Amino acid sequence: MLKLKLAACLCMFGMLSQAQKVAFTEYDLKNGLHVVLHQDKTAPVVAVSVMYHVGSKNETPDRTGFAHFFEHLLFEGSDNIKRGEFMKIVSSNGGQNNANTTQDRTFYYELFPSNQLETGLWLESERMFHPVINEIGVKTQNEVVKEEKRMRVDNSPYGNFLSSVMVKLFTKHPYNWVPIGSMEHLDASTLQEFQAFNKKYYTPGNAVLVIAGDIDILKTKTLVESYFAEIPSGPKVEPVNVQEEPITKEIIDTAYDSNIQIPAIVTAYRTPGMTSKESIALELASSVLSGGQSSRMYTKMVDTKKNALQVGSFNYALEDYGAYITYALPNGAFALDSLQADMDEEIKKLQTELISDVDFTKIRNQYENEYIGKNAKMLGVAENLANGYTFHNKNTNQINTELEEVRKVTRADIQNVVKKYLNKNQRVVVYYLPKK
């Protein structure tokens, strides 16, 4: 019976992965802008998105926070859009819009009824071609970013835990700081520095335009040409190439947070970048350890021993490197070191024992469900198409091969990658404590 259930699960996995193929058309404009079009007429909506290959890693150590700042600044307006009108135009035409920034890229998007496709293209072309970057906008958005930092980081429980880890895990690479950056750096920057950053990175040659939804391909190509073809390509952006020396001795540090009462222990291991097969194996390993209430760490520490209120692990995969992070919060007076010992014990089991066929099937199905969920909406499809082009050596079709790559990972691959990267002499341990 067990074999029949496993066979059925694997068969379902294969059938669904085939059903999720995403058709698309892609091409380049003469100015270097890469364009990806995906037609889906199941609903009268369209996602218009632009991903710029710029994030916090493109900043300098004395001017951090620029990429995240521009996420906000480029909503200020353009030569043809008055200050404060950008979002009003979106909402008055039945749309939604937002943006987000990581260490590696900045992503802007609008979701519109499909009859407003041209509105979305106009807005994104204005952002790229005619942004207004002046003292008024800089000062306005500087205050907006400061308030966001206060809310999400400075006054949020455990808001600084990631930065407290990354600053120790990376000593040379600009992953050393997180995208929110330093408010002091932004305050000290000149208008000319902001304008130079925009001119260098927010250009057609450093971007991919993805349009997904209820569109006519030929008409959309004509519209894209009319709105984007005249924009200058901009300078060539050289990739960041900073190599870290291996960690060979456990690094122990302490961080304090005035917003918490319950301490935490956090460990981080430096791992390969997101395009590595090993990164996929680490993602599956995190599912075994903490993917849901039936996972090993949760069952052991929250359900059975009851020494943890929360416990988890995740593979924080970035373009150049990754960070495999584990964390736990004690239940009552249990010592942080005992929580670390329990997490280490579960990692050791992964290093010495192959996971069972049942667990292996379970975590692959979990990955598949997440994949299907990401591609269930037009915005998810648009972002995944952009990610494939931006991070997988211009392989936009990565959206269709992702599940195949996961299916190639074996139980032995998971064991080997945990053996290779999750060792005590290769990690940072942070005691994250309440600040009195």
Order of alpha helices (4+ residues) and beta strands (2+ residues): alpha-beta-beta-beta-alpha-alpha-beta-beta-alpha-alpha-alpha-alpha-alpha-beta-alpha-beta-beta-alpha-beta-beta-alpha-alpha-alpha-alpha-alpha-beta
